[in-house]
Amino acid sequence: MGQPKSAQESPRMALQFSVYPLRQEHLSPGVEAAVDAAKTSGVEVRVQNLSTLIHGPEEQVFDALRAAFRAARSEGDTIMVATLSTGLPSDQRVAEIQQGTDS
């Protein structure tokens, strides 16, 4: 077995997560805490209506997920749903496909 790769050398991946605060008077503190924590992990973070997308090196993405969950649960009982993916096309490639210019 070889040495573990550094975060800069690890494969890039994407993650989508949603936070569902349970039995909390206000929902936004847990969600906002999760997003803010993910942003401090050195990954690209995009907030959408019902989920948050994270892109980056594998180790940093997992660190961001862990930080987001810990931050969300610090506000109270929480469910977090996450989907992990590798091999995603770049934004430029998606735009090319949508414009019908893929080759």
Secondary structure, DSSP 8 states (H G I E B T S, - for coil): ------TTTS-EEEEEEEEEE-S-S-SHHHHHHHHHHHHTTTSEEEE-SS-EEEEEEHHHHHHHHHHHHHHHHTTSSEEEEEEEE-S---HHHHHHHHHT---
